Amino acid sequence: MAEAESAVTTTYWQEVMQKLENKLPEMKKNIGEKCPHFAGDDGKYDNINTDWWVSGFWPGMLWVMYDMTGGESYREAALSWDETLEQWFIRPTGELHHDVGFQFLSTAVIKHTITGDEDALRRGLEAANFLAGRYNPAGQIHSCVE
């Protein structure tokens, strides 16, 4: 029984990877330098500000594909995203919020894990420090700018 389940699981993941390998190159071409949130009915991706909570998802997909396939074009497309997002720590803004974990886990932390990049580690720790600073010992995390 366990062997059959394992074979189904392996086949399933092989099919998923094949679909991703077929789809992501076209997405990469269509998205380019944009920070996508969703594709409209026309199949074109929007371009949101990089301070928004979903800004780490696209580069995160690129890093995962690089890790799974070794495809250099994925690494190249993902490489500078954590640097782009770091600008929100440098600029005086009220736009930083509780979602920096979504932004930096899938960019800086994955980048450091895969490449050993020390600046990516620093950025990931900066995001973690920011999140830790939102902790309230009275028992709440400040999730939104008040």
Backbone bond lengths (Angstrom), bond angles and torsions (degrees), N, CA, C in turn:
res aa  C-N    CA-C-N  psi(-1)  N-CA   C-N-CA  omega(-1)  CA-C   N-CA-C  phi
1 M - - - 1.445 - - 1.533 110.60 -
2 A 1.319 117.92 -45.90 1.462 121.01 -177.78 1.520 110.82 -63.38
3 E 1.337 118.34 -36.94 1.462 120.91 179.29 1.522 110.86 -64.86
4 A 1.328 117.88 -41.72 1.468 121.50 179.19 1.525 110.16 -64.01
5 E 1.335 117.20 -43.18 1.465 120.55 177.90 1.517 110.80 -63.17
6 S 1.323 116.87 -40.84 1.454 121.40 179.52 1.524 110.84 -64.57
7 A 1.334 117.17 -41.81 1.457 120.82 179.49 1.521 110.85 -65.14
8 V 1.326 116.94 -41.23 1.459 120.27 177.74 1.520 109.46 -63.70
9 T 1.312 117.14 -44.27 1.454 121.19 179.39 1.525 110.44 -61.64
10 T 1.309 117.02 -45.71 1.460 120.74 178.58 1.523 110.79 -61.74
11 T 1.307 117.66 -45.65 1.468 121.38 178.57 1.517 110.34 -61.65
12 Y 1.305 116.64 -43.79 1.460 120.64 179.24 1.526 110.60 -58.02
13 W 1.335 117.10 -49.74 1.460 120.09 -177.77 1.520 111.90 -67.47
14 Q 1.301 117.31 -32.04 1.469 119.56 175.23 1.529 110.12 -64.43
15 E 1.328 116.63 -40.42 1.468 120.88 177.84 1.530 111.09 -66.18
16 V 1.320 116.75 -40.80 1.461 120.55 178.39 1.528 109.65 -62.40
17 M 1.321 117.14 -46.96 1.461 120.14 -179.95 1.527 111.27 -62.46
18 Q 1.309 117.31 -38.90 1.460 120.01 178.73 1.526 110.65 -63.34
19 K 1.330 116.54 -41.42 1.472 120.00 177.62 1.528 110.79 -63.10
20 L 1.318 115.84 -42.96 1.463 119.47 178.67 1.525 111.62 -64.73
21 E 1.317 116.46 -43.03 1.464 120.26 179.36 1.524 111.46 -64.57
22 N 1.314 117.38 -28.04 1.462 120.81 176.21 1.526 111.82 -79.04
23 K 1.330 117.32 -35.70 1.460 121.46 -172.16 1.530 114.06 -88.26
24 L 1.327 118.14 -41.97 1.457 119.74 -170.97 1.524 115.42 -64.68
25 P 1.313 120.93 -35.07 1.471 117.64 176.51 1.530 112.63 -59.89
26 E 1.320 117.13 -39.06 1.459 120.38 178.00 1.531 110.56 -69.17
27 M 1.332 116.95 -40.23 1.462 120.56 176.13 1.522 110.16 -60.56
28 K 1.329 116.02 -44.77 1.468 121.19 -179.37 1.524 110.49 -58.65
29 K 1.314 116.19 -41.94 1.459 121.26 178.66 1.532 110.62 -65.42
30 N 1.323 117.67 -43.52 1.466 121.90 -177.80 1.525 113.01 -73.48
31 I 1.307 117.09 -34.20 1.465 120.83 -177.36 1.528 111.00 -80.73
32 G 1.304 117.25 -41.27 1.464 120.54 -179.56 1.515 111.40 57.12
33 E 1.322 115.90 -124.16 1.465 121.88 -177.96 1.528 112.86 -91.88
34 K 1.303 117.49 4.39 1.465 121.01 -178.05 1.520 111.42 -68.57
35 C 1.320 114.63 160.78 1.456 122.28 170.82 1.522 105.93 -108.55
36 P 1.334 117.42 93.99 1.465 120.17 -170.56 1.524 113.62 -79.70
37 H 1.307 113.60 149.70 1.452 122.45 173.74 1.525 108.88 -116.87
38 F 1.335 116.71 -47.46 1.465 121.03 176.43 1.520 109.09 -159.97
39 A 1.318 114.80 166.13 1.462 121.28 174.10 1.518 107.97 -102.04
40 G 1.321 115.63 138.56 1.458 120.95 178.50 1.518 111.51 -78.02
41 D 1.315 116.32 -177.27 1.461 121.67 178.62 1.526 111.98 -58.63
42 D 1.336 116.03 -25.78 1.464 120.64 179.18 1.530 112.69 -82.61
43 G 1.342 116.86 -1.75 1.451 121.33 179.53 1.512 114.38 83.60
44 K 1.328 117.52 1.02 1.463 121.17 -179.95 1.525 109.55 -91.36
45 Y 1.337 114.07 138.89 1.454 120.47 -178.82 1.519 110.91 -83.80
46 D 1.334 114.94 144.50 1.458 119.33 175.36 1.522 108.95 -77.27
47 N 1.319 116.83 -178.02 1.457 122.61 -179.23 1.518 107.35 -140.86
48 I 1.326 116.29 99.64 1.464 120.86 -177.17 1.526 110.31 -96.21
49 N 1.323 116.38 167.60 1.460 120.64 174.02 1.524 109.28 -65.19
50 T 1.304 115.72 147.26 1.467 120.41 -178.21 1.520 113.13 -73.28
51 D 1.334 118.01 -5.01 1.461 119.01 176.75 1.526 112.02 -82.85
52 W 1.308 117.51 -7.77 1.457 119.45 -176.34 1.520 110.75 -76.16
53 W 1.314 117.82 151.96 1.460 123.51 -170.05 1.525 114.43 -61.67
54 V 1.311 119.25 -24.43 1.465 121.10 -178.29 1.529 112.96 -88.08
55 S 1.329 117.44 1.15 1.462 120.49 -172.89 1.525 114.13 -63.66
56 G 1.304 118.82 -17.55 1.457 120.79 178.97 1.521 114.18 -90.75
57 F 1.315 118.39 -10.38 1.462 120.20 -173.53 1.527 112.99 -69.56
58 W 1.333 117.71 -45.66 1.462 120.06 -179.65 1.528 111.18 -63.22
59 P 1.338 119.32 -50.94 1.470 116.86 177.75 1.533 112.21 -63.44
60 G 1.331 116.74 -29.53 1.461 118.91 176.11 1.521 111.67 -62.96
61 M 1.331 116.00 -41.24 1.468 119.42 176.14 1.524 110.72 -62.05
62 L 1.326 116.30 -39.73 1.464 120.19 179.00 1.530 111.27 -63.40
63 W 1.339 116.95 -43.37 1.461 120.28 178.76 1.532 111.36 -64.07
64 V 1.310 116.79 -42.15 1.474 119.57 178.77 1.526 109.97 -63.13
65 M 1.322 117.33 -42.76 1.469 119.63 178.68 1.522 111.35 -64.65
66 Y 1.316 116.94 -38.22 1.470 119.43 176.09 1.524 110.07 -62.29
67 D 1.322 116.02 -45.37 1.466 120.40 -179.35 1.523 111.53 -63.26
68 M 1.318 117.35 -39.28 1.465 121.45 -176.60 1.526 113.11 -78.94
69 T 1.352 116.76 -32.38 1.470 119.00 -173.17 1.518 114.07 -113.60
70 G 1.318 117.53 -20.49 1.464 120.08 -174.30 1.520 113.18 76.89
71 G 1.329 117.06 7.36 1.467 120.89 -178.49 1.527 111.83 -67.65
72 E 1.325 116.90 112.27 1.463 122.08 -177.11 1.530 113.04 -58.47
73 S 1.326 117.76 -31.80 1.467 119.26 -178.39 1.528 111.21 -64.31
74 Y 1.323 117.65 -29.29 1.467 120.60 176.23 1.528 109.92 -69.19
75 R 1.316 116.83 -45.04 1.471 121.59 178.92 1.523 110.09 -60.87
76 E 1.310 116.25 -46.38 1.463 120.70 -179.18 1.529 111.43 -60.76
77 A 1.326 117.20 -40.97 1.461 120.79 -179.43 1.528 111.71 -70.24
78 A 1.317 118.50 -29.40 1.466 122.64 -176.44 1.526 113.36 -91.27
79 L 1.305 116.89 -19.49 1.467 122.97 -166.25 1.526 114.88 -53.10
80 S 1.305 120.22 -43.89 1.470 120.82 -171.46 1.526 114.17 -97.53
81 W 1.328 117.86 2.62 1.471 118.80 -175.34 1.523 113.38 -61.92
82 D 1.328 118.91 -40.62 1.462 119.22 -179.19 1.531 110.41 -66.02
83 E 1.329 117.22 -31.93 1.461 120.41 175.48 1.532 110.52 -66.02
84 T 1.315 116.65 -41.62 1.466 121.38 178.16 1.523 110.31 -61.70
85 L 1.318 116.60 -46.28 1.463 120.24 -178.24 1.525 112.06 -68.64
86 E 1.323 116.52 -30.02 1.464 119.75 -179.93 1.528 111.84 -61.18
87 Q 1.309 117.37 -25.09 1.463 120.46 -179.94 1.522 111.57 -56.73
88 W 1.327 117.91 -26.28 1.462 120.16 178.93 1.519 111.84 -71.74
89 F 1.338 117.94 -19.19 1.465 120.72 173.20 1.526 110.66 -81.37
90 I 1.319 116.41 -28.97 1.460 121.38 -175.72 1.516 111.65 -82.99
91 R 1.327 117.37 -42.08 1.459 122.23 -179.43 1.524 110.43 -73.43
92 P 1.321 117.02 139.99 1.468 117.27 172.89 1.534 108.74 -70.87
93 T 1.311 116.08 116.53 1.461 119.92 -176.36 1.522 110.37 -154.44
94 G 1.302 115.39 156.86 1.461 120.85 172.74 1.513 110.70 -100.15
95 E 1.315 116.92 11.31 1.463 121.63 -173.80 1.524 114.28 -82.59
96 L 1.321 117.87 -14.60 1.460 118.97 177.11 1.523 108.99 -71.32
97 H 1.306 116.17 140.72 1.458 120.31 -174.34 1.520 109.65 -151.43
98 H 1.303 115.48 -170.83 1.460 121.49 -175.71 1.527 113.23 -67.15
99 D 1.303 119.31 -8.73 1.460 121.76 -177.28 1.525 114.33 -90.82
100 V 1.332 118.15 6.97 1.466 118.28 179.08 1.528 111.46 -61.24
101 G 1.312 117.53 -22.10 1.468 119.81 175.06 1.516 111.25 -62.56
102 F 1.333 116.82 -42.12 1.467 120.56 176.46 1.519 110.96 -63.08
103 Q 1.321 115.86 -34.98 1.451 120.35 -176.08 1.530 112.15 -75.77
104 F 1.324 117.72 -41.84 1.461 120.27 -171.79 1.525 114.55 -98.56
105 L 1.321 118.60 -23.99 1.462 119.35 176.02 1.523 109.80 -62.45
106 S 1.327 116.14 -43.06 1.466 120.17 -176.10 1.528 113.44 -86.35
107 T 1.333 116.93 -1.24 1.466 119.62 176.66 1.525 108.85 -117.77
108 A 1.320 117.15 -79.97 1.459 121.59 -173.74 1.524 113.42 -62.56
109 V 1.326 117.41 -45.04 1.466 119.70 -175.80 1.532 110.97 -67.98
110 I 1.326 116.51 -45.08 1.471 118.86 177.37 1.523 109.95 -64.25
111 K 1.338 117.19 -42.12 1.464 120.61 179.28 1.525 110.42 -57.62
112 H 1.329 116.89 -47.03 1.467 120.05 179.30 1.529 110.94 -63.65
113 T 1.314 116.69 -43.67 1.467 120.38 -179.11 1.521 111.45 -59.70
114 I 1.322 116.76 -41.53 1.465 120.82 -177.07 1.526 112.60 -80.83
115 T 1.344 116.43 -41.47 1.470 119.46 -171.27 1.517 114.47 -106.53
116 G 1.337 117.53 -17.69 1.464 120.11 -175.01 1.521 113.46 79.11
117 D 1.321 117.84 9.97 1.463 122.83 -178.28 1.525 110.42 -60.19
118 E 1.341 116.36 118.49 1.466 121.20 -176.24 1.527 112.46 -71.41
119 D 1.333 118.21 -33.00 1.466 119.67 176.23 1.523 110.58 -66.30
120 A 1.322 117.17 -36.27 1.463 120.35 176.62 1.531 110.11 -63.96
121 L 1.332 116.86 -40.64 1.467 120.44 175.83 1.522 110.16 -60.28
122 R 1.339 116.60 -45.47 1.457 120.67 179.44 1.529 110.60 -59.48
123 R 1.339 116.90 -42.66 1.468 120.25 179.87 1.534 111.40 -65.36
124 G 1.321 116.39 -41.44 1.463 120.11 177.38 1.519 111.92 -61.67
125 L 1.326 115.83 -42.44 1.464 120.07 178.18 1.527 111.62 -68.53
126 E 1.338 116.76 -34.74 1.458 120.81 176.53 1.537 109.72 -62.01
127 A 1.316 116.61 -42.79 1.464 120.59 177.95 1.530 110.70 -65.18
128 A 1.329 116.83 -42.72 1.466 120.46 178.71 1.522 110.71 -62.96
129 N 1.316 116.77 -40.65 1.463 121.12 177.65 1.531 110.62 -63.11
130 F 1.320 115.97 -42.10 1.463 119.83 177.59 1.531 110.56 -59.96
131 L 1.339 115.65 -44.98 1.465 119.11 179.47 1.524 111.38 -64.71
132 A 1.327 116.74 -41.44 1.463 120.12 179.45 1.525 110.59 -62.68
133 G 1.327 117.12 -32.87 1.455 121.38 178.82 1.522 113.26 -68.40
134 R 1.305 117.19 -14.48 1.464 121.40 178.63 1.535 111.58 -86.46
135 Y 1.329 116.28 -6.50 1.450 120.29 -179.61 1.526 110.23 -69.68
136 N 1.309 115.15 138.84 1.456 121.94 177.48 1.523 107.03 -116.79
137 P 1.337 118.44 117.85 1.465 120.06 -178.59 1.519 113.64 -57.32
138 A 1.325 118.17 -18.62 1.465 120.77 178.38 1.526 110.81 -73.04
139 G 1.312 116.92 -4.19 1.450 118.67 172.82 1.510 116.78 113.67
140 Q 1.301 118.29 12.04 1.456 119.49 179.96 1.527 109.59 -131.26
141 I 1.305 114.68 154.52 1.453 121.00 171.12 1.521 105.86 -107.02
142 H 1.311 115.38 130.67 1.463 119.62 178.01 1.513 107.68 -72.50
143 S 1.321 116.17 103.62 1.461 119.62 -174.98 1.515 112.79 -87.71
144 C 1.284 118.66 -24.70 1.465 121.07 -178.49 1.511 108.83 -129.14
145 V 1.313 115.12 155.46 1.462 119.78 176.38 1.522 108.07 -68.78
146 E 1.308 116.03 122.99 1.469 120.71 -179.21 1.493 110.71 -93.71
